[in-house]
Amino acid sequence: MSTHYEQDFFAWTHEQAASLRARDWSRIDIEHLVEEIEGMGRSEKRALESRLAVLLQHLLKWGVQAERRGASWQLTIDIQRDAIADLLHDNPSLRSGLDDVLALAYAKAKRYAATETGLPLARFPDACPWECANVLASDFLPESIA
């Protein structure tokens, strides 16, 4: 089984699913199946962090470059919030670590915003200036970042 896993992952997933449905326990590749299930959980967390980083990047830009605000930034903010809401709806246990993921995402967002705006990194707060509830609220946009 492990050779097949390494040679054709797609076929392996279908064979494993068929074996599970048939309750054919002798054909289950336990080690790789456990590895893949754990990876799926990590993937969901990474997706949340990535979407939060993009959202925070645009909120930071919104806060420091009022003269450049536009529909494109607003659309990106809305899309990321919707995607995050979907992720949290499908994976409610991700909410328990949301503040930690927000902090990790903010560090990235700060670097991205500095690079994109051409402003020095020091122009942005060291830590996320907003509560998680505000970041995710559909009606929240920062006025300015001092």
Disulfide bonds with the S-S distance in Angstrom:
none
